[in-house]
Amino acid sequence: MIELTTEQMRDVINALKHYQNHNISLSNPRFKEFDIIVSTVENAIAVSNEQPQFNRTAFIEWAEESIVECAASDS
C-alpha cells in the first residue's frame, strides 16, 4: 500500500470530491461509490498518528457547497 501523509490523503479526498461533484450525476450509482472511497481515506486519516494540518470543518463546508451546486446544475 502506498504510504501518504495526512496532508496528501486530504489532497486525495479533495480531488475525489471535486471529480465526484463535477463529473458524476447524483443519480448515478458511482456517486455513492465515491462516497465510500472518501470514507475509506478519511478512516485511514482517523487511525493515523499524524496531526491534521488543516481545518476539517472548512473542507466539509466546501464539500457541502459543491454538492448543492452540483445538484442545482443537474435539475
C-alpha positions as CSV (number, residue, x, y, z in Angstrom):
1,M,0.0,0.0,0.0
2,I,1.2,3.5,-0.8
3,E,2.1,5.5,2.3
4,L,0.7,9.1,2.2
5,T,0.9,11.9,4.8
6,T,-2.3,13.2,6.2
7,E,-2.0,16.3,4.0
8,Q,-1.6,14.1,0.9
9,M,-4.6,12.0,1.9
10,R,-6.6,15.2,2.3
11,D,-5.5,16.2,-1.2
12,V,-6.7,12.9,-2.5
13,I,-10.1,13.5,-0.8
14,N,-10.3,16.9,-2.3
15,A,-9.6,15.6,-5.8
16,L,-12.1,12.8,-5.4
17,K,-14.8,15.1,-4.2
18,H,-14.1,17.6,-7.0
19,Y,-14.3,14.9,-9.6
20,Q,-17.4,13.4,-8.0
21,N,-19.2,16.7,-7.8
22,H,-18.4,17.9,-11.3
23,N,-18.4,14.8,-13.3
24,I,-20.9,12.3,-11.8
25,S,-24.6,12.8,-11.5
26,L,-26.2,12.4,-8.1
27,S,-28.5,9.7,-9.5
28,N,-25.5,7.7,-10.8
29,P,-24.6,4.7,-8.5
30,R,-21.0,5.7,-8.9
31,F,-21.7,8.8,-6.8
32,K,-22.2,6.7,-3.7
33,E,-19.2,4.6,-4.6
34,F,-17.1,7.7,-4.5
35,D,-18.6,8.5,-1.0
36,I,-17.3,5.0,0.1
37,I,-13.9,5.7,-1.3
38,V,-13.7,9.1,0.5
39,S,-14.9,7.5,3.8
40,T,-12.1,4.9,3.4
41,V,-9.5,7.5,3.1
42,E,-11.0,9.5,5.9
43,N,-10.9,6.4,8.1
44,A,-7.2,6.0,7.2
45,I,-6.6,9.5,8.4
46,A,-8.5,9.0,11.6
47,V,-6.3,6.0,12.6
48,S,-3.1,7.7,11.6
49,N,-0.9,9.1,14.4
50,E,-0.2,12.3,12.4
51,Q,-1.9,15.6,13.3
52,P,-4.2,17.1,10.7
53,Q,-2.8,20.1,9.1
54,F,-5.9,22.0,8.1
55,N,-9.4,22.8,9.4
56,R,-11.7,19.9,8.6
57,T,-14.8,22.0,9.1
58,A,-13.8,24.3,6.2
59,F,-13.4,21.2,4.0
60,I,-16.8,19.8,5.0
61,E,-18.5,23.2,4.3
62,W,-16.7,23.4,0.9
63,A,-17.9,19.8,0.0
64,E,-21.5,20.6,1.0
65,E,-21.5,23.7,-1.1
66,S,-20.1,21.8,-4.0
67,I,-22.8,19.1,-3.7
68,V,-25.5,21.8,-3.6
69,E,-24.1,23.4,-6.7
70,C,-23.8,20.1,-8.5
71,A,-27.4,19.2,-7.6
72,A,-28.6,22.6,-8.8
73,S,-26.9,22.1,-12.2
74,D,-28.5,18.6,-12.6
75,S,-32.0,19.9,-12.2
